[in-house]
Amino acid sequence: MRNTRPTPRSGRRRARLAAVASAAVLSLAVGALPAGAAAPPAASATAPAASTTSHLDRNALRASLDAFNQAGMYGAYSSVRDGSEQWRGAAGVADIGTGRPMRPDYEHRIGSITKTFTSVAVLQQVAEGRIGLDAPIGDYLPELVPGERGRKVTVRMLLNHTSGIADYILPAFPELATDPGRALDEGRFRRMAPEELARLGLAAEPQAPRGTHSYANTNYIIAGLLLEKLTGQDPEAYITRNVIRKAGLRHTYFPRSARIPGPHARMYESFYGTIEPARDYSVYDMSWAGTAGAMVSTMSDLNDFYRLLLGGKLLGAAELREMKTTVPAYEPAPGQEVAMRYGLGLYTLKMPSGGWYWGHDGGVFGAGTWALSTEDGRRQAAIGYNLMKYERFGEDGRPLPDPIGEALFGYMDGALSGAPAARAPGTSPVPQRLLAPEQLRHRDVF
């Protein structure tokens, strides 16, 4: 019989992989938020708008997007706006096998940006008096969330991730902790019901006590089931009719199959170097993400959506105010202040150049997206890219310096502030200090 006892090296690798998988599941953002964002002044419920210049520097935007590609990202596309002025660009390749170039109008899986759409739909029901933001979820879904949890967890807690409910990703893909490539390959065409996902999350061990922000996709699967219960409609169909169509978005939708029907890039997943070479997961059944992260869109559509939302065109003033009422998104290190706060499917973030912006980010297997706007929606930047979990970790499980993440952060900061700059890898003003362990929770699967 073959000796199957792990060697010290394989044991260390498995332990490191388990830590990386756990970090991926417990997090808030797709990896668009490296350490080093400038500390803000004392945090408030709603953050001040950023000041920006009045024009788009197209040459600088092009150079900065190219620098993201040169840092190691396979390909990216972006849309940047200032009032009625718009720039769209693309860099790198959509297919590493054929060299097909990226195009700025490609459709793209947007992951957790779906949560903003789901939250808008729930808040529409709040406006109609059918949902109480501070009502217990057990009042609406007693069979799904019974007992004390059903009495204590409110709808607001679901939407701002303070419910104390765990994420379902690792229970749904248990082999992510040991063999990520196999886990993702075997799940490619698997159908998962939202009730199954919700129960997996509800049964898992919570990562933080109720009342503390701890990002869990389970919250937004339950929010979708809440919409279904109160409207009598499939939640994805309800969001399509009442949010996507209301916003006039032409290339935003929940996919009906594992394939994206419109023109799109291939989407490559590395899972922190454990899948080598990175594999294409652009064909994937997104029932595992549902109302938490399954949508497809374009960068121009995302800018349209957030401009309408922040301009009060999709929600009433009271509901938008609730959406922008925030809690700290993480526990800061001693002596530091929180540079990110989470509302109801919407967060506000302070960038190194000093501006505060509103939006969300998201990532699924192979695809990352980030969309931010000034508070008035005038200045906007959205970017999609096709290599995920490109970060690398040392043997101690801590992240190594990340030139791709720096270039991404530098591009978005410059695009929003009006001062984009092309930087060689490793020269970003964002410090390359390592993330603290608790901050690893802010790196997400989607």
C-alpha positions in Angstrom: 0.0 0.0 0.0 1.3 3.4 -0.9 2.4 5.6 1.9 -0.1 8.5 2.1 1.3 10.2 5.2 1.9 13.9 4.3 5.4 15.2 4.2 6.2 18.3 6.2 6.2 20.3 3.0 2.8 19.0 1.8 1.4 19.5 5.3 2.6 23.1 5.3 1.1 23.6 1.8 -2.2 22.3 2.9 -2.2 24.5 6.0 -1.3 27.5 4.0 -4.0 26.7 1.4 -6.6 26.3 4.1 -5.7 29.7 5.5 -5.9 31.3 2.1 -9.2 29.7 1.3 -10.6 30.8 4.7 -9.3 34.4 4.0 -11.0 34.3 0.6 -14.3 33.3 2.1 -14.4 35.6 5.1 -13.8 38.8 3.3 -15.4 42.0 2.1 -13.8 43.0 -1.2 -12.5 41.3 -4.3 -8.9 42.3 -3.6 -9.3 45.8 -5.0 -8.5 47.3 -1.6 -4.8 46.8 -0.7 -3.4 48.0 2.5 -2.3 51.6 2.6 -5.4 53.6 1.8 -5.0 56.9 3.5 -6.7 57.2 6.9 -9.7 59.4 6.9 -10.8 61.9 9.5 -13.2 60.7 12.2 -15.7 58.4 10.5 -19.3 59.5 10.2 -22.6 57.9 9.0 -22.2 59.4 5.6 -18.9 60.4 4.1 -18.2 63.7 2.3 -18.0 63.8 -1.4 -14.6 63.9 -3.2 -13.5 66.9 -5.1 -12.4 66.3 -8.6 -11.2 68.2 -11.6 -13.6 69.0 -14.4 -12.1 67.1 -17.4 -10.9 63.7 -18.4 -7.2 63.3 -19.3 -7.6 60.6 -21.9 -3.9 60.1 -22.5 -3.2 59.7 -18.8 -6.2 57.3 -18.4 -4.9 55.2 -21.3 -1.4 55.1 -19.8 -2.6 54.2 -16.4 -4.8 51.4 -17.7 -1.9 50.1 -19.7 0.2 50.1 -16.6 -2.4 47.8 -14.9 -1.9 45.3 -17.8 1.9 45.7 -17.7 1.9 44.9 -14.0 0.6 41.4 -14.8 -3.2 41.7 -15.3 -4.2 39.7 -18.4 -6.7 42.3 -19.6 -9.0 45.0 -18.4 -11.7 47.4 -19.7 -12.9 50.6 -18.1 -15.4 53.5 -18.4 -14.7 56.8 -16.7 -17.0 59.8 -16.6 -17.1 63.4 -15.6 -20.5 64.9 -16.0 -21.5 64.3 -19.7 -17.9 63.6 -20.7 -16.9 59.9 -21.0 -13.8 57.9 -21.8 -13.8 54.1 -22.4 -10.7 52.0 -22.8 -9.3 48.5 -22.8 -5.9 47.0 -22.3 -4.4 43.5 -22.7 -6.0 40.4 -23.9 -9.4 38.8 -23.6 -8.0 35.3 -24.5 -4.4 34.4 -23.5 -4.5 31.5 -26.0 -5.4 33.4 -29.1 -4.2 36.9 -28.1 -7.7 38.3 -28.8 -7.6 41.9 -27.6 -9.8 43.4 -24.9 -12.7 45.7 -25.9 -14.2 48.3 -23.7 -17.8 47.2 -24.3 -17.4 43.6 -23.3 -20.0 42.1 -20.9 -18.6 40.9 -17.6 -19.6 39.0 -14.5 -19.8 41.6 -11.8 -20.0 39.5 -8.6 -21.0 41.3 -5.5 -22.0 44.5 -7.2 -25.2 42.5 -7.6 -25.7 43.2 -3.9 -26.4 46.9 -4.7 -29.2 45.9 -7.1 -30.7 43.5 -4.6 -30.6 46.1 -1.9 -32.4 48.6 -4.1 -35.1 46.1 -4.7 -35.5 45.4 -1.0 -35.6 49.2 -0.2 -38.3 49.6 -2.9 -40.4 47.2 -0.8 -39.5 49.2 2.3 -40.9 52.3 0.6 -44.1 50.5 -0.2 -44.5 49.5 3.5 -44.2 45.8 2.9 -40.8 45.4 4.6 -39.6 47.0 7.8 -35.8 47.6 7.8 -35.7 47.0 11.5 -38.2 44.2 11.6 -36.9 40.7 12.5 -36.3 38.5 9.5 -38.1 35.7 11.3 -41.3 37.7 10.9 -41.1 37.1 7.1 -39.2 33.8 6.9 -39.9 31.9 10.1 -39.2 28.5 8.6 -35.8 29.5 7.2 -34.6 31.6 10.1 -36.4 30.3 13.3 -35.8 30.8 17.0 -33.7 33.5 18.6 -31.8 34.3 15.4 -35.1 34.9 13.6 -36.1 37.3 16.4 -32.8 39.1 16.7 -31.6 39.5 13.1 -33.3 42.4 11.3 -33.6 43.1 7.6 -31.1 46.0 8.0 -28.6 43.6 9.6 -28.7 41.4 6.5 -28.1 44.3 4.1 -25.2 45.8 6.1 -23.7 42.4 7.0 -24.1 42.8 10.8 -26.3 39.7 11.1 -23.7 37.4 12.6 -24.6 34.9 9.9 -21.7 33.0 8.3 -20.8 32.7 4.6 -21.9 29.6 2.7 -19.0 29.6 0.2 -16.7 27.1 1.9 -19.5 24.7 2.9 -20.8 24.9 -0.7 -17.3 24.3 -2.1 -15.5 22.3 0.7 -12.6 21.3 -1.5 -11.5 24.9 -1.9 -9.5 24.3 1.3 -7.6 21.3 -0.2 -7.9 21.3 -4.0 -9.3 24.6 -5.4 -9.0 23.6 -9.1 -10.9 20.3 -8.6 -13.6 22.2 -6.5 -14.1 24.7 -9.2 -14.1 22.2 -12.0 -16.6 20.0 -10.4 -18.9 22.9 -9.6 -18.9 24.4 -13.1 -22.4 23.1 -14.1 -23.8 22.3 -10.6 -27.2 23.9 -9.9 -27.7 25.1 -6.3 -31.0 26.4 -4.9 -30.9 29.6 -2.9 -32.6 27.8 0.0 -29.7 25.3 0.1 -27.1 28.1 0.1 -29.0 29.9 2.9 -29.1 26.8 5.0 -25.4 26.1 4.5 -24.6 29.6 5.7 -27.0 29.5 8.6 -25.5 26.2 9.8 -21.9 27.4 9.6 -20.0 28.9 12.5 -20.3 32.7 12.6 -17.2 34.7 12.1 -18.2 37.6 14.2 -20.9 38.4 16.8 -24.2 39.8 15.7 -24.1 43.6 15.5 -20.5 43.6 14.1 -19.9 43.9 10.4 -18.7 40.6 8.9 -19.3 40.2 5.2 -21.3 37.1 4.3 -22.9 36.4 1.0 -25.6 34.4 2.8 -27.2 37.7 3.9 -28.0 38.6 0.3 -29.3 35.1 -0.6 -31.7 35.5 2.3 -32.6 39.0 1.0 -33.5 37.4 -2.3 -35.7 34.8 -0.6 -37.3 37.7 1.3 -38.2 39.4 -2.0 -39.6 36.2 -3.3 -41.8 35.7 -0.2 -43.2 39.2 -0.3 -43.6 39.7 -4.1 -44.6 36.2 -5.1 -42.0 36.5 -7.9 -38.7 35.0 -8.7 -36.3 37.5 -7.1 -34.0 37.7 -10.1 -37.0 38.4 -12.3 -38.3 41.0 -9.8 -34.9 42.8 -9.7 -34.8 42.7 -13.5 -38.2 44.4 -13.9 -38.0 46.8 -11.0 -34.3 47.8 -10.9 -32.5 46.9 -14.1 -35.3 48.0 -16.5 -36.2 51.0 -14.4 -32.6 52.2 -14.8 -32.8 51.6 -18.5 -29.7 49.3 -18.5 -29.4 47.4 -21.8 -26.5 45.0 -21.1 -27.2 44.1 -17.4 -28.9 40.8 -16.5 -28.9 37.6 -14.5 -27.6 34.9 -16.9 -30.0 32.1 -17.9 -27.3 29.5 -18.4 -23.6 28.9 -17.6 -22.6 30.9 -20.7 -22.5 34.7 -21.2 -24.5 35.3 -24.5 -22.9 38.6 -25.4 -19.3 39.4 -26.4 -17.0 38.9 -23.4 -13.5 38.0 -22.4 -12.4 34.7 -21.0 -12.1 34.8 -17.2 -9.1 33.2 -15.5 -8.8 32.0 -11.9 -5.4 31.4 -10.2 -6.7 31.1 -6.6 -3.5 32.6 -5.1 -1.2 30.4 -7.3 -2.8 27.1 -6.4 -4.3 26.8 -9.9 -1.3 27.0 -12.3 -1.6 27.9 -15.1 -4.7 29.9 -14.3 -7.9 28.3 -15.8 -10.7 29.8 -17.8 -14.0 29.8 -15.8 -16.0 32.2 -18.1 -18.5 29.3 -18.5 -19.9 28.7 -15.1 -23.4 28.0 -13.6 -23.9 31.1 -11.4 -26.7 29.6 -9.3 -24.1 29.4 -6.5 -24.1 33.2 -6.4 -27.7 34.2 -7.1 -29.0 37.5 -5.7 -25.6 37.9 -3.9 -23.4 37.9 -7.0 -24.6 36.3 -10.3 -25.2 39.4 -12.5 -23.5 40.3 -15.8 -23.1 43.9 -16.9 -20.8 46.4 -18.7 -18.7 49.1 -17.3 -20.9 51.8 -18.9 -24.0 50.3 -17.6 -22.6 50.2 -14.1 -21.8 53.9 -14.3 -25.3 54.6 -15.5 -26.7 52.6 -12.6 -24.7 54.3 -9.8 -25.3 57.8 -11.3 -29.1 57.1 -11.2 -29.0 55.6 -7.8 -26.9 58.3 -6.1 -29.0 61.0 -8.0 -32.2 59.7 -6.3 -33.7 58.3 -9.5 -34.1 54.7 -8.3 -35.1 55.2 -4.6 -36.8 57.9 -2.6 -34.8 60.3 -0.5 -35.6 58.4 2.8 -34.6 55.0 1.3 -31.4 56.4 -0.2 -30.5 58.0 3.1 -30.9 54.6 4.8 -28.8 53.0 2.1 -26.0 55.4 2.8 -26.1 55.0 6.6 -23.0 53.0 7.3 -21.1 50.9 9.8 -17.3 50.4 10.0 -16.3 47.7 7.5 -13.4 46.4 9.5 -11.7 46.6 12.9 -8.8 49.1 12.3 -5.3 48.5 13.6 -4.4 50.4 16.8 -4.0 54.1 16.1 -5.6 53.9 12.7 -9.1 55.1 11.6 -11.5 53.3 9.4 -11.2 54.2 5.7 -14.1 52.1 4.6 -17.7 52.0 5.8 -20.6 49.8 4.6 -24.2 50.8 4.1 -27.0 48.7 2.7 -25.4 47.1 -0.4 -23.3 50.2 -0.9 -20.0 51.3 0.7 -18.0 54.4 1.0 -14.2 54.4 0.7 -11.4 56.9 1.2 -8.7 56.7 -1.5 -5.1 57.7 -1.0 -5.5 61.0 -2.8 -8.0 62.0 -0.2 -11.4 61.6 -1.8 -14.4 59.6 -0.5 -16.3 57.6 -3.1 -19.4 55.4 -3.1 -19.9 52.1 -4.8 -19.1 48.4 -4.6 -16.7 45.8 -6.0 -17.1 42.2 -6.8 -15.4 39.1 -8.0 -16.3 35.6 -9.1 -14.1 32.8 -10.3 -12.0 34.5 -13.0 -13.7 38.0 -13.1 -13.2 41.1 -10.9 -15.1 44.4 -11.1 -14.9 47.7 -9.2 -17.3 50.7 -9.6 -17.0 53.9 -7.6 -18.6 57.4 -7.9 -18.5 60.7 -6.2 -21.4 61.2 -3.9 -23.3 63.3 -6.5 -22.5 60.7 -9.2 -20.7 63.2 -11.4 -17.3 61.7 -11.5 -17.3 57.9 -11.9 -14.9 55.0 -12.8 -15.7 51.3 -13.4 -13.2 48.6 -14.3 -13.5 44.9 -15.1 -10.6 42.5 -15.4 -10.0 38.9 -16.2 -7.5 37.3 -13.8 -8.6 36.7 -10.2 -6.7 35.9 -7.0 -3.5 36.8 -8.6 -2.0 37.7 -5.2 0.7 35.4 -3.7 1.3 34.4 -0.1 4.5 33.4 1.6 5.1 30.2 3.5 3.9 32.0 6.6 0.5 32.6 5.0 1.0 36.4 4.8 0.6 38.2 1.5 3.6 39.2 -0.6 4.0 42.6 -2.3 1.3 42.9 -5.0 2.2 45.1 -8.0 -1.0 44.2 -9.8 -3.2 45.3 -6.9 -1.1 48.5 -6.6 -1.6 49.3 -10.3 -5.4 48.7 -10.0 -5.6 50.9 -6.9 -3.5 53.6 -8.6 -5.7 53.5 -11.8 -8.9 53.9 -9.9 -7.6 56.5 -7.6 -6.3 58.6 -10.5 -9.4 58.1 -12.6 -11.6 59.4 -9.8 -9.4 62.2 -8.6 -8.8 63.5 -12.1 -5.0 62.9 -11.9 -4.3 59.4 -13.3 -0.7 58.5 -13.7 1.1 55.6 -15.3 3.3 54.0 -12.8 5.8 51.2 -13.2 5.1 48.2 -11.1 6.3 48.7 -7.5 6.3 52.5 -7.7 2.7 53.1 -6.5 2.3 55.6 -3.6 0.2 53.0 -1.8 2.6 51.5 0.7 3.5 47.8 0.2 3.2 46.8 3.8 1.7 43.5 4.5 -2.0 43.1 5.5 -2.7 42.3 9.1 -4.4 38.9 9.5 -7.8 40.5 10.4 -7.6 42.6 7.2 -7.4 39.4 5.2 -11.1 39.1 5.8 -11.5 42.0 3.4 -10.5 39.9 0.4 -13.5 38.1 -1.1 -14.6 35.4 -3.5 -17.2 37.7 -4.8 
